């Protein structure tokens, strides 16, 4: 997983990009299923749009923020607009 500020320029800030590998997307889908009471046992193949998923991306708008696993806060309005560490 890679978390960084977005590369676009908007009126309110760059937003935050979270990039996931295909394996991370598959784990996220499995976690979603478990959260909704669906438990799968044994090998499985997870596809997205009928194809194996190579990568995924979550974009967080400038109004939002992300806190990474190590406690770093990424404010969607950009690094200079209130991002700080949360540990």
C-alpha positions in Angstrom: 0.0 0.0 0.0 1.3 3.4 -0.9 -0.3 6.6 0.6 0.6 10.0 -0.8 -0.8 13.4 -1.6 -2.7 13.5 -4.9 -1.0 15.0 -8.0 -3.9 17.0 -9.2 -4.6 20.6 -8.4 -8.0 21.5 -7.3 -9.4 24.7 -5.8 -9.4 23.1 -2.3 -6.3 20.9 -2.4 -4.7 17.9 -4.0 -6.5 15.1 -2.1 -4.9 11.9 -1.0 -4.2 8.8 -3.2 -4.0 5.3 -1.7 -2.6 2.8 -4.2 -3.2 -0.9 -3.6 -1.7 -4.0 -5.2 -3.9 -6.7 -6.7 -3.4 -8.8 -3.6 -4.4 -6.0 -1.3 -7.6 -5.4 -3.3 -8.4 -9.2 -3.0 -7.8 -9.0 0.8 -10.1 -5.9 1.0 -12.8 -7.8 -0.9 -12.5 -10.8 1.4 -12.7 -8.5 4.5 -15.8 -6.9 3.1 -17.4 -10.3 2.7 -16.5 -11.3 6.2 -17.9 -8.0 7.5 -21.2 -8.9 5.9 -21.3 -12.4 7.3 -19.9 -14.3 4.3 -17.1 -16.6 5.2 -15.1 -18.4 2.5 -12.8 -21.4 3.3 -10.1 -22.6 0.9 -8.5 -21.3 -2.2 -10.4 -18.7 -4.3 -9.8 -16.4 -7.2 -10.9 -12.8 -6.9 -11.5 -10.9 -10.1 -12.6 -7.3 -10.7 -14.6 -6.6 -13.9 -14.0 -10.3 -14.9 -10.2 -9.9 -14.8 -7.6 -10.5 -12.2 -6.9 -7.3 -10.4 -3.4 -5.9 -10.9 -3.9 -2.8 -8.8 -6.4 -0.5 -7.2 -6.7 3.1 -6.2 -8.7 5.1 -3.6 -8.8 8.9 -4.0 -9.8 10.9 -0.9 -11.2 14.3 -1.7 -9.7 17.5 -0.3 -12.4 17.6 2.3 -11.3 14.3 3.8 -8.1 12.9 5.4 -6.3 9.6 5.8 -4.5 8.2 8.8 -1.8 5.7 7.8 -1.0 2.5 9.8 2.0 4.3 11.3 -0.1 7.2 12.5 0.7 9.8 9.9 -2.2 12.0 9.0 -2.7 13.1 5.3 -5.0 16.1 5.0 -6.8 16.2 1.7 -6.1 19.9 1.5 -2.4 19.2 1.3 0.6 18.9 3.6 0.7 22.5 4.6 -3.0 22.5 5.6 -3.2 20.8 9.0 -1.6 17.4 8.5 0.1 16.1 11.6 1.1 12.8 13.1 -1.5 10.9 15.2 0.2 8.4 17.4 
